[in-house]
């Protein structure tokens, strides 16, 4: 497959608000770009297209929008290209990252260069720019470590915390950070640098420490995007490998609810800057891996074959975001239930999965 010739509009109107999305061809970036472009706003997607399948997201956006879209095929390690993109932006969303714990253990230097150094490159580009556009960054709950001190009990097909407060509300931002795995360290370093650049240099920035996000345009793997990965495997009749016993619990957030939260963060940046928020589905939208497979079997009308592997470094038996801080300060709450969102994604994948079965067009830095 090759991408069609782009139908792009040069973003040189000084009165046109422009949003830069690093990692913008990924599934969150695609959904955000779609939302902003549908509102008539201008978007720069900055992506090296190294993740398998994301060129299809890019083509989908190109086909849907004939104006207000600019695409920069480049890497966050490319300081020159990044500075040019930042200088054209009025707001920035930073999604570009190495996203898998397993990959970080195989190649920790790559993981650091992309997640930590790439983020520092972006911060410097913003600091040195004339407009200093406000930044929303997607961090991770992995900054809290493996939570091995959080005692859990087994209830049916899921773990639940013994601590009544955590059981009622989830893990809050008051919990000390404790980086585990190279991935946790690199994302944690990026998280810390952004908070400090807001404090030391006065940059406007908000951090979302995210739980599990899912939705259309997600190319899930066993390492990242596991809700989509489970659904795709079931649709293609492939067995699943679950690491651990499958009773680990996560809160899941449908991508449209995340986009609403991100827009709120940008719109209320003067009040929210310099803060980190836990963002996820919260206690009302939790599933264990085994519970998810049961939902999929119900939707699919067939059983799912499961193989079990060993627990992986940094795996948490229980992580549910305490989202009360952003609910209060951002006047936001998830609107899509776990079952509704899973059904939505199942239906979307059922309609589009045949287009997933193609090879990558681009890999690595192209500029």
Order of alpha helices (4+ residues) and beta strands (2+ residues): beta-alpha-beta-alpha-beta-alpha-beta-alpha-alpha-alpha-beta-beta-beta-alpha-alpha-beta-beta-alpha-beta-beta-alpha-alpha-beta-beta-alpha-beta-beta-alpha-alpha
